[in-house]
Amino acid sequence: MNLLVVDDEPDVQALFEQRFRREIRSGAMTFTFAHSAQEALDFLTREGSNNLLILSDINMPGMSGLELLKRIRAMYTLPPPPVIMMITAYGDQPSYQQAMQDGANDFLSKPLDFTELKAKIAQLAGS
């Protein structure tokens, strides 16, 4: 499973690499990190979306995660668009509703519960 993590926070990469070190070492997961929505779009243009799960923050400078979600859903109609999980510090109902309305497959709030995140990744990877 390939994961693209989109978050402007500088410590996110180290945190994910530490929490998923076993999966990374075994080759079960690979991670790419984008520090902006535009960087994520550039990656998708270059690399495509095969076997890719995108984890994106909502609140980022420039283009928000919700705008990124809309652009990705517009880019990929067939084959089915990549799976999107929106991650945000704003676990409020309007953000949840907007993310789901825009096509997110799931929604998590920060601070992340990595046990829950791993379970959701496994569930989405199996579908």
C-alpha positions as CSV (number, residue, x, y, z in Angstrom):
1,M,0.0,0.0,0.0
2,N,1.3,3.4,-1.0
3,L,0.3,6.4,1.1
4,L,0.5,10.1,0.2
5,V,0.4,12.2,3.4
6,V,-0.5,15.8,2.8
7,D,0.1,18.1,5.7
8,D,2.0,21.4,6.2
9,E,3.2,20.5,9.7
10,P,6.9,19.9,9.6
11,D,6.9,17.0,12.2
12,V,4.3,14.9,10.5
13,Q,6.8,12.9,8.4
14,A,8.9,11.9,11.4
15,L,5.8,10.9,13.3
16,F,4.4,8.7,10.6
17,E,7.7,7.1,9.9
18,Q,8.1,6.3,13.6
19,R,4.5,5.0,14.0
20,F,4.6,2.9,10.8
21,R,8.2,1.7,11.1
22,R,7.4,-2.0,11.0
23,E,5.1,-1.6,8.0
24,I,7.8,0.5,6.2
25,R,10.6,-2.0,7.0
26,S,8.5,-5.0,5.8
27,G,7.6,-3.2,2.6
28,A,3.9,-3.4,3.4
29,M,3.6,0.4,3.2
30,T,5.5,3.1,1.5
31,F,5.0,6.8,2.3
32,T,5.3,10.0,0.3
33,F,4.9,13.3,2.0
34,A,3.6,16.5,0.5
35,H,3.7,19.7,2.5
36,S,1.0,21.4,0.5
37,A,-2.0,20.6,-1.6
38,Q,-0.2,21.8,-4.7
39,E,2.7,19.5,-4.0
40,A,0.2,16.6,-3.7
41,L,-1.3,17.5,-7.1
42,D,2.1,17.6,-8.6
43,F,2.9,14.2,-7.2
44,L,-0.3,12.8,-8.6
45,T,0.4,14.3,-12.1
46,R,3.8,12.7,-12.1
47,E,3.1,9.4,-10.4
48,G,-0.6,8.6,-10.9
49,S,-2.9,7.1,-8.3
50,N,-2.4,3.3,-8.6
51,N,-2.7,1.6,-5.2
52,L,-2.6,4.9,-3.4
53,L,-4.3,6.1,-0.3
54,I,-4.2,9.8,0.4
55,L,-4.3,11.2,3.9
56,S,-4.8,14.9,3.9
57,D,-5.1,17.7,6.5
58,I,-8.0,20.1,5.8
59,N,-6.5,23.3,7.2
60,M,-3.4,24.2,5.1
61,P,-2.1,27.5,3.7
62,G,-3.0,28.2,0.1
63,M,-5.2,25.4,-1.1
64,S,-7.2,23.6,1.6
65,G,-7.5,19.9,1.9
66,L,-11.2,20.2,0.9
67,E,-10.2,22.0,-2.3
68,L,-7.6,19.3,-2.9
69,L,-10.2,16.6,-2.5
70,K,-12.5,18.4,-5.0
71,R,-9.7,18.6,-7.5
72,I,-8.7,15.0,-7.1
73,R,-12.2,13.8,-7.5
74,A,-12.5,15.9,-10.7
75,M,-9.2,14.5,-12.1
76,Y,-10.0,10.8,-11.6
77,T,-13.4,9.7,-12.8
78,L,-12.4,6.3,-14.4
79,P,-10.8,4.3,-13.0
80,P,-12.3,5.0,-9.6
81,P,-10.7,7.9,-7.8
82,P,-8.1,7.3,-5.1
83,V,-9.3,6.8,-1.6
84,I,-9.2,10.0,0.5
85,M,-9.1,10.2,4.3
86,M,-9.3,13.8,5.6
87,I,-7.4,14.4,8.7
88,T,-8.0,17.7,10.6
89,A,-7.6,19.3,13.9
90,Y,-11.2,20.5,13.4
91,G,-13.3,17.5,14.3
92,D,-16.5,19.5,14.1
93,Q,-19.7,18.3,12.4
94,P,-19.6,20.9,9.5
95,S,-16.0,19.9,8.5
96,Y,-17.0,16.2,8.6
97,Q,-20.2,16.8,6.5
98,Q,-18.3,18.9,4.0
99,A,-15.5,16.3,3.6
100,M,-18.0,13.4,3.2
101,Q,-20.1,15.5,0.7
102,D,-17.0,16.2,-1.3
103,G,-16.2,12.5,-1.6
104,A,-13.9,11.6,1.3
105,N,-14.0,8.0,2.2
106,D,-13.4,8.6,5.9
107,F,-12.6,11.3,8.4
108,L,-10.3,11.4,11.4
109,S,-9.6,14.1,14.0
110,K,-6.2,15.2,15.3
111,P,-4.4,14.2,17.5
112,L,-4.4,11.0,15.5
113,D,-5.2,7.7,17.1
114,F,-2.7,5.6,15.1
115,T,-4.3,2.3,16.1
116,E,-7.6,3.6,14.6
117,L,-5.8,4.9,11.6
118,K,-4.1,1.6,10.9
119,A,-7.4,-0.2,11.2
120,K,-9.1,2.2,8.8
121,I,-6.2,1.9,6.3
122,A,-6.5,-1.9,6.5
123,Q,-10.2,-1.7,5.9
124,L,-10.0,0.7,3.0
125,A,-7.1,-1.3,1.4
126,G,-9.3,-4.5,1.5
127,S,-12.2,-2.9,-0.2
